[in-house]
Amino acid sequence: MIKSMTAYGRAELQREGKTFECEIKTINHRYRDIHLRLPRNFQPLEEDLKGLLAKRVGRGRIEASIQVNSGHEQLAYHLQLNEPLVESYKQILKDLAAKFETGPEVSLDTLCQLKDIIVYEPEAPDIESLRPVFEEVLEQALNSLEQMRAREGQNIEKDFLERLGRIDAYVEEVEKLAAQIVEEYREKLKEKVSRIVGDVEVDEWRIAQEVAFLAERADITEEIVRIRSHTAQFREYLSIEEPVGRRLDFLIQEMNREVNTLSTKASNATVSRIAVEIKGELERLREQAQNVE
C-alpha cells in the first residue's frame, strides 16, 4: 500500500490540569526533513520525539508542534532574594546619604522597589514525568496523520492503475502496428522502384534485402517487452509495505527512455502519435509519484 507524503494530523490530551495539543503536517520532499517545535522548557525532549517521528514517516518534510496550555490555572513561581544586589544598593544609598548629608536610613519599602532585588521565575516543570504525555499526544497525532496518508495513497494508487492500463493499451496498439509497418514499407519500396525503372522487372531479392534491413532496424519488440515489464513491476511496487516513491520515479524514467527509442526506431506517424500519448500518461504518473513516500 502506498502512502501520500501530503497529509495532516492532530491530537489533544488533557493531563494534570493541562491541555497538550499536537499538530503534524507533511509535504513532499526528496528526503526526510523533520522540524519540531516544543515549549522552551521541554527542549530536552526534542531528539527523542524526533526519533518517534522518524520511525513513522520515511520520507517528506515533517512540520510538527506540541503546545501546552495551562488554562486558567495559576503558574507556580519561585522567588529568590538577590542578596549581592541588595548589598550593593545599600552601599550606594549610604554613599549618597554621606555625600549629600541626608539620613542614612534605608527602608524595606525602598529596597523592594529597586529593580531586580527579588528574582522570580516560573518553576521548571518535571520533564521526565511529562515525557509519556508528550509521546502519547505525538503518537495519536501520527495515527491521525497515517489515516490521511493512507486515504490519499489509495486515491493516488487508483490513478496510477488507470494510467498504467492506458499505457498497456497503447503498447498493445503499437505492437499490432509493428508488423504492418514492415509490410507498408515493402509496398512503398516496390512502388517507388517501379516508378523509377518503369517496365523493367523488379529484383524481388534486392527488395527483400532492403525490407529485412528495415525490419531489423525498426524492430521495437525489445522496447515493447521492457515497457510491459516496467508497468508490471510498477504494479508490484504498489502492493509492498515500504516507501517506494523513488523506485516509481526511476521506473517512469526508464519507460520514458524506452518510449523515445520506440518512436525513433518505428519511424511511423501513427506510432509517433501513440508515443506522444504514452509520454503524456508518464508525465502524469511522474507528477503523482512526486507525492508518494
C-alpha positions as a printed Julia matrix, in Angstrom:
293×3 Matrix{Float64}:
  0.0     0.0     0.0
  1.43    3.36   -0.99
  1.19    6.44    1.2
  0.93   10.09    0.27
  3.59   12.46    1.55
  1.0    15.22    1.89
 -1.22   14.92    4.97
 -2.27   16.49    8.27
 -2.78   15.04   11.72
 -3.87   16.44   15.08
 -4.41   15.22   18.64
 -5.29   16.72   22.01
 -4.9    15.32   25.54
 -5.97   16.55   28.97
 -3.48   15.65   31.68
 -2.72   17.13   35.12
 -4.9    20.16   34.52
 -3.13   20.97   31.27
 -4.06   20.62   27.61
 -1.46   19.08   25.31
 -2.06   19.81   21.61
 -0.06   18.29   18.77
 -0.29   19.14   15.08
  1.67   17.46   12.27
  1.81   18.48    8.62
  3.76   16.6     5.97
  4.54   17.66    2.41
  6.54   16.08   -0.37
 10.31   16.27   -0.16
 13.11   14.25   -1.69
 14.41   13.2     1.71
 13.11   13.1     5.28
 13.28   16.57    6.83
 11.9    16.92   10.38
 11.03   20.23   12.04
  9.65   20.04   15.6
  8.55   22.95   17.79
  8.24   22.47   21.57
  7.71   24.8    24.55
 11.05   26.23   25.67
 11.14   24.26   28.95
 10.69   20.96   27.11
 13.5    21.28   24.56
 15.38   18.32   26.15
 12.65   16.03   24.73
 13.24   17.17   21.15
 15.62   14.47   19.92
 13.6    11.57   21.37
 10.36   12.92   19.89
 12.04   13.39   16.51
 13.03    9.74   16.74
  9.35    8.78   17.09
  8.51   10.86   14.01
 11.31    9.24   12.01
 10.03    5.75   12.85
  6.6     6.5    11.43
  7.43    8.72    8.43
 10.07    7.54    5.98
 10.19   10.44    3.54
  8.95   14.01    3.19
  9.13   17.29    5.07
  7.56   16.92    8.53
  6.41   20.01   10.43
  5.23   19.14   13.94
  4.43   21.2    17.02
  3.34   20.41   20.57
  1.83   23.11   22.77
  0.97   23.0    26.47
 -1.91   25.17   27.65
 -2.43   25.57   31.39
 -5.79   27.31   31.0
 -6.75   29.48   33.99
 -4.52   27.62   36.39
 -2.08   29.91   38.2
  1.53   29.15   37.43
  3.78   28.42   40.39
  6.67   30.86   40.71
  9.96   30.51   42.5
 11.01   33.73   44.34
 14.57   34.46   45.38
 16.25   37.44   47.03
 19.2    38.81   45.09
 21.37   39.41   48.19
 24.52   40.67   46.43
 22.45   43.27   44.64
 20.77   44.31   47.91
 24.17   44.88   49.5
 25.26   46.95   46.5
 22.12   49.08   46.66
 22.55   49.62   50.43
 26.14   50.74   49.95
 25.33   53.16   47.16
 22.48   54.63   49.23
 24.82   55.1    52.2
 27.34   56.79   49.94
 24.62   59.12   48.65
 23.5    59.92   52.21
 27.05   60.72   53.25
 27.75   62.87   50.22
 24.57   64.88   50.37
 24.22   64.79   54.16
 20.84   63.12   54.26
 19.52   60.47   56.58
 21.26   57.11   56.15
 18.19   55.02   56.88
 17.17   52.68   54.08
 13.63   51.34   54.48
 12.41   47.93   53.36
  9.86   49.62   51.1
 12.64   51.47   49.34
 14.66   48.31   48.79
 11.68   46.35   47.47
 11.03   48.98   44.84
 14.54   48.71   43.43
 14.94   46.72   40.22
 15.87   43.01   40.36
 16.01   42.87   44.17
 13.55   39.96   44.09
 14.07   37.48   41.28
 11.1    35.38   40.27
 10.56   32.81   37.55
  8.09   30.01   36.83
  9.03   26.76   38.45
 10.64   24.4    35.99
  8.32   21.51   35.1
  9.23   17.93   35.82
 10.16   16.99   32.26
 10.56   13.26   32.85
  7.15   12.94   34.49
  5.53   14.6    31.46
  7.57   12.73   28.84
  4.93    9.96   28.46
  2.24   12.58   27.84
  4.27   14.22   25.07
  4.91   10.83   23.49
  1.25    9.84   23.75
 -0.12   13.0    22.14
  2.51   12.74   19.39
  1.6     9.11   18.69
 -2.09    9.98   18.49
 -1.38   12.81   16.06
  0.75   10.42   14.0
 -2.14    7.94   13.91
 -4.38   10.69   12.58
 -1.71   11.61   10.03
 -1.32    8.0     8.92
 -5.03    7.65    8.25
 -4.98   10.65    5.93
 -1.78    9.5     4.23
 -3.37    6.1     3.58
 -6.57    7.64    2.17
 -4.63    9.93   -0.13
 -2.42    6.98   -1.09
 -5.48    4.99   -2.17
 -6.57    7.82   -4.46
 -3.09    8.06   -5.97
 -2.94    4.28   -6.44
 -6.27    4.29   -8.24
 -4.99    6.99  -10.59
 -1.75    5.03  -11.14
 -3.62    1.87  -12.12
 -5.88    3.71  -14.55
 -2.92    5.31  -16.31
 -0.94    2.07  -16.38
 -3.95    0.43  -18.04
 -3.96    3.12  -20.72
 -0.24    2.69  -21.31
 -0.69   -1.08  -21.69
 -3.46   -0.48  -24.22
 -1.28    1.95  -26.18
  1.6    -0.55  -26.19
 -0.7    -3.28  -27.49
 -1.8    -0.95  -30.28
  1.82   -0.23  -31.2
  2.61   -3.95  -31.21
 -0.16   -4.58  -33.73
  1.15   -1.77  -35.92
  4.73   -3.07  -35.84
  4.09   -5.87  -38.35
  2.12   -3.54  -40.62
  4.99   -1.04  -40.69
  7.33   -3.52  -42.38
  4.7    -4.6   -44.93
  3.8    -1.0   -45.72
  7.48   -0.24  -46.27
  7.74   -3.21  -48.65
  4.84   -1.97  -50.77
  6.07    1.62  -50.82
  9.56    0.47  -51.8
  8.24   -1.67  -54.66
  6.04    1.17  -55.86
  8.94    3.62  -55.74
 11.26    1.27  -57.62
  8.6     0.55  -60.24
  8.16    4.26  -60.92
 11.88    4.65  -61.41
 12.63    1.6   -63.59
  9.31    1.5   -65.46
  8.68   -1.84  -67.19
 11.98   -3.37  -66.09
 11.44   -6.4   -63.87
 11.92   -5.58  -60.19
 14.6    -7.54  -58.35
 12.49   -9.11  -55.59
 15.55  -10.46  -53.81
 17.05   -6.99  -53.54
 13.77   -5.58  -52.26
 13.6    -8.39  -49.74
 17.07   -7.42  -48.54
 16.04   -3.81  -48.07
 12.88   -4.81  -46.27
 14.83   -7.16  -43.99
 17.27   -4.38  -43.22
 14.41   -2.06  -42.29
 12.7    -4.76  -40.25
 15.86   -5.26  -38.21
 16.46   -1.55  -37.77
 12.83   -0.81  -36.9
 12.26   -3.82  -34.65
 10.64   -2.47  -31.48
  9.97   -5.83  -29.83
 12.63   -5.24  -27.19
 11.2    -1.84  -26.24
  7.67   -3.24  -26.0
  8.84   -6.07  -23.74
 10.68   -3.65  -21.48
  7.76   -1.24  -21.18
  5.45   -4.12  -20.24
  8.0    -5.34  -17.71
  8.19   -1.87  -16.17
  4.41   -1.48  -15.9
  4.18   -4.93  -14.26
  6.92   -4.0   -11.79
  5.2    -0.68  -11.12
  2.06   -2.57  -10.08
  4.09   -4.84   -7.8
  5.6    -1.85   -6.02
  2.11   -0.53   -5.25
  1.43   -3.52   -3.0
  4.57   -3.61   -0.84
  4.62   -2.17    2.69
  7.55    0.21    2.43
  8.37    3.57    0.81
  8.5     3.17   -2.99
  8.31    6.72   -4.32
 11.91    6.83   -5.55
 11.61    3.44   -7.24
  8.44    4.52   -9.0
 10.17    7.65  -10.21
 13.05    5.56  -11.58
 10.66    3.22  -13.43
  8.91    6.18  -15.03
 12.26    7.5   -16.27
 13.06    4.1   -17.76
  9.69    3.9   -19.5
 10.2     7.36  -20.96
 13.53    6.24  -22.36
 12.0     3.15  -23.97
  9.14    5.14  -25.5
 11.59    7.62  -27.03
 13.59    4.77  -28.56
 10.42    3.06  -29.79
  9.21    6.21  -31.52
 12.57    6.82  -33.2
 13.0     3.25  -34.44
  9.47    2.83  -35.77
  9.58    5.97  -37.98
  5.84    5.82  -38.33
  3.39    8.71  -37.9
  0.8     6.61  -36.07
  3.36    5.11  -33.71
  4.78    8.59  -33.05
  1.31    9.86  -32.19
  0.75    6.97  -29.78
  4.18    7.54  -28.25
  3.17   11.14  -27.5
  0.05    9.86  -25.73
  2.12    7.41  -23.69
  4.54   10.15  -22.68
  1.6    12.27  -21.58
  0.45    9.47  -19.27
  4.0     9.01  -17.98
  4.26   12.7   -17.15
  1.07   12.47  -15.1
  2.44    9.38  -13.38
  5.62   11.28  -12.6
  3.7    14.19  -11.08
  1.77   11.81   -8.83
  4.89    9.82   -7.91
  6.47   13.01   -6.56
  3.9    12.84   -3.75
  4.45    9.18   -2.84
  6.55    8.27    0.17
